Amino acid sequence: MYTVDETGVMNNYAVEPAMYFASYPTVDQQQRYVLQAAIALCL
C-alpha cells in the first residue's frame, strides 16, 4: 500500500498481518517444556 503526494513523493506503508489468539499448550506440551527446562538447568 502506498500514497503519492502532489510533489511526487511516495510513502510506503507495511501491510499488517491478521491477528489471532494463541492456544494454551496441551498437557503433553507442558511436560516437554518441563523436561527441556530441567535439561537446560543441568547444562
N, C-alpha and C positions, 0 to 999 in steps of 0.2 A: 504494500500500500504506500502511496506517495502523493505529495502535493507539489505543485509548481506555482510560485508567486508571480507577480507581474514583471519582475526583473529576470525571470527565467531560472531562479534558484530552486533546486529540487530538494525537498525534505523527505527522507525515507523513514518509515515507521515499521517497527517489528510487528509481526503477526503473533499474537499471544495464543498459546495452545489452550485447549479446553481444560478446565479444572475438574478434578474428581477427588472423592474421598478415599483414603487408604483403608484397606480392610485390616481388621485385627488379626494378628498371627494365630495360627491354629496351635493346639497343644503340642503337636509334633514339632512344629517350627520353634516354639518356645523352648522345648527340651534341647533342640540342636543349638540354640543361642546360648543356653547354659553350658553345654559341653564346649562350645567354642570359647566362651569366656574362661572356663577352667583351664583349657589348654593354653590360652594366652597368658594367664597368670603364672603358669608353670614356666613359660619361656621367659 
